[in-house]
Amino acid sequence: MPGRHAKTRARHNQHQEREALNNRISNPMSSPVQQEFLWPEEQRADPPAKPTPASPPVEPAAAPELDAVSFDRDEFADVPIAKPLPQAVEHGVFGTTTEGPIEPDTEEVKAMTEEQGRELAWILRDLQAVEDAARTGEDPRTGRMPKTEEAAAKLREFLEAEEPRLKLAYADGLAAYANGFGDDAAKALDQWVRKILADCTIPPDDRYDPGHPWHYLPQGDNARPIPVEEIEPDIDVGRSIERELPKNPAKRAEKLRAMLARERERVEGDKRRYQEIVDRGAEALSRYDREIAHTSDKMAVATALALKFNHIRYGLGRTAWIQAKLGIGAKAPPFGRT
């Protein structure tokens, strides 16, 4: 759970300024900081506020074209509030003064929890961007495909390092919160943050979209996964391919054929992974995902299913668009055949 809360309102304003900066540069890769559960050593009433470093500026040419998810939403007012653990207060988890351990009041706890929720949401958003980039091959910092094999290799190296770093940062944030408020409170905050992010990405309707984790959870639709062959393509995603293509007709067709082969292979892999999760449930996931990255097996499975569903829908959409441009039909090949 974060320290840096002596001036909770000032810190909250600083966070909003950072969000505004992040939106201006449209950079989906913010720099989450591991949280500390400390008050400043000075008295809470009037300590100097410590500025939070913003993400490093991005060159205009590298600004992504995808809109960043905004967390400046009223839903943060509904963050689940827990009571500080008595033993955490006693052991000075929230800090101490000359008068003894600090016990934050209701307003301070609410401000802490709202800020912690935002920090976790930013980390989770960045993690989602990295996981999507590993599937699509697009650089999440630019929204574009690498132009050379060397650039693609560097991107893969970056993604391979960034995914575990972000997962660990998220787990550390929850662990720090649990240190002050307990495991049950941390689980409730984890579920709330994941739902907020999913709602921002796929707004809920009467029922949750299968690309939303709450489609599968008991507290949502409690629905069964859609059979893999019934997943429909998202045709709109194909339009983004246009910017990757050369204008020369011959080179354009050559690149489309190469992209089609690559996209079909990726869709096959996505379908196999989706079906594996459907068949084996939590056993199909790594120990890290089950015990560290998520607070329950149900949440881990729901998140994995939603992620793979979105990847399949995305890949089928790109495949259909490419095939239509090549004049070989708009329908993707059946599962198991390329």
Helices and strands as residue ranges (DSSP letters): H 8-25, G 60-62, G 74-78, H 86-90, E 96-97, E 100-101, H 106-136, H 149-181, H 183-201, G 213-215, G 228-230, G 235-244, H 249-280, G 281-284, H 287-288, I 289-293, H 297-326
